[in-house]
Amino acid sequence: MTCHAYEICEKIIDALNASELIKDFCQLHFSKDPKFYLGIDANNPSLLTDSPFVLVVPEGVVENVACQNSIFLGCVITDTTISTVGSITKMAGLKTIEDFERLIYDCIDNILQPTISDFTILDAGEARYMPFYPEFHSQRSLKITSERD
């Protein structure tokens, strides 16, 4: 049995890069197109100026009846929008990263439907959000199955 984690990551990156919805969202919120990375260079990590960006990395595989591929999905945006009314301060980046991550996940979910793909999302994991103002990050670990060799 052969697992396909890297192949799945390539398929995801290509679909995200082709998405007009994602490009439109980024143009609206950040006035630029997003960047996509399959892997990370530890000696030259992505910079604040690279955001918005999406990182897709194969995490591991489990070989059973079907092959279960773990894929890491990370999103990063920059948003300096803050509003204060009285004693309440709100950072808009928290909402923006949530919307961006959801758009990214929905695109992945759409391309990995069993009727059009050899791969299927078995477990979407949970989205985790980390505010590092003015950067906002999200993380998700997907479990994707493949029954083919």
N, C-alpha and C positions, 0 to 999 in steps of 0.2 A: 504494500500500500504506500502510495506517495502522498504526502501532505503538500499543500499549495499555499502556504502563508504569504510568500513573496508575490506569487501570481495574483492573489486576492488583493494585496496592497496596490499592485500596479493597476488592477482593474478599478479600484476605488479612486486612486489619484487621477486616473484618466477621466473618470466620470465627473469628479468634483471640478476638475479643470474645464470641462466642457459645459458645465451648468451655467446657463444664462441667469437663472434665479440667484445663484451665489454671487456672480459678477455684479448683477444689479444691486443686490443688498450691499455689497462692499462699496460700490460707487456711491450709493445713497448715503451711507454712514461714514465712509472713510475717504471718499473721493479718489480711490485707486482700486485696482484689481487685487485679489488675494494671491498669495504664494502658497505652493504646496510642496511638501518635503516627504520623500519616502526614505526615512532614516534621518539621523542627526549626526552632525560632525561635532564631536565633543571638544575639539581644538578650535573650532570656529562656529560657535552656536549662533542661531538666528538672533538678530538684533531687534531692538524696539522699532527700528525703521523698517523692518521686514513685515510688520503686522499690517493688516491681518494675515495670519497664516495658519495652515493646517498641517499637522504632523501625523503621518501614518507609519507605524512600525510593527513588523511581525514580532510578537512576544514569545510565542511558543506553540507547540503542537502536542496533541494527545491522540494516539492511534488506537482506535477501538474498531467497532463495526464500520463506523464512518470516521473520517479524520476530522478532529476538532482543532481548528486554528484559532489562536488568541491573537487579536489585533488591537494595538493601542491606537487611540484616536485622541489627538490633542489639538486644541484651538487656542489662538492668542489674538487679542485685539488691543488697541490702545484707545482710550476714551477719557478725555479730561473734563467731561461735562458733569458739573456738580450744581445742585440747587439747594439753597438753604431758606427755609421759611420758619421763622421763630427758632425753636430749639431742635428742629429736624433738618438733618442734612442727608441728601440722597445722591448716590453716585449712579449715574445713568449707565455706566459700563456694565454693571451687574445685569441689567435687563438686556443690554445689547449682546453680551457674551452668551446669555441664555438663548436669545433668538438666533444668533449665529450658529451655535452648536446644534440647535434643533434643526436648522436648515441643512447643515452638513449631514447630520444623522439621517434625516428624511431622504436625502439624495442617495445615501448609501443603501438604505432600506429599499428604495425603489429599484436600484440596479441588482439587488440580490434576491429578487423574488424567484421562487422555484420554477415558475413558468418561463422565465427568460434567462436564468443563470444556473450554472452547475453548483453554485454555492448558496447557502441559506443561513441567515442569522438565527442561531440557536438561542443566544442570550445577548440582549442588548446592554446588559450591565446597567449601571447608574451613571448619570452625568454628575460630575463633581465640579464645582466652581470655586476658583481661588482669586480673590481680589488682591492684586499687588499694584494698587493705583500708581500710575495711570494705566498699567497693564492689567488685563483681566484674562484669566486662563480657564480652560475647561479640560477635563479628562474623561475618557470613557474607555472601557475595555470590552471589546466585542468578542463573542465566541461564535465562530462561523464554521459550519460543517460542509464537508465535501464527501460524496460517496463514490467518486470516480478515481481511477488510477491514471 
